Amino acid sequence: MDANAFQDWERVFTATQHGVIAGYCTLAKADCIPDVPYTPYIGFVFVGEAFRGQRLSERLIDAACAYARELGFDRVYLVSDHVGLYEKYGFEKADARPAPWDAQTMETIFVKQTDGQ
């Protein structure tokens, strides 16, 4: 994000409170898992500790999904090793692959319909 290496339609979504960035996520063509046919990805979902418990992650994910839908994508993907976190936002397991940084660690590729179903 610092390098502003986003291309075409890729974006950063932010949640702010009183002029302070409370959280963010991205929508990008690719994520950390190479050689998969999936796109686009929601990534870097983060909400600062002081702002947690306000459903900001959900609203950021919803904004990224709405934007992806505007672009014509009917689904979005997300890579995580967390279990039970993104499922509550409507994501389902689509695939699992070894992490590029540690072949012993599996990363789950989640999928969600952009229409909320």
PyMOL commands that set and color helices and strands:
alter all, ss='L'
color gray80, all
select helices_A, chain A and resi 49-51+56-70+86-89
alter helices_A, ss='H'
color red, helices_A
select strands_A, chain A and resi 11-17+20-28+41-47+75-80+92-99+102-113
alter strands_A, ss='S'
color yellow, strands_A
deselect
rebuild
show_as cartoon
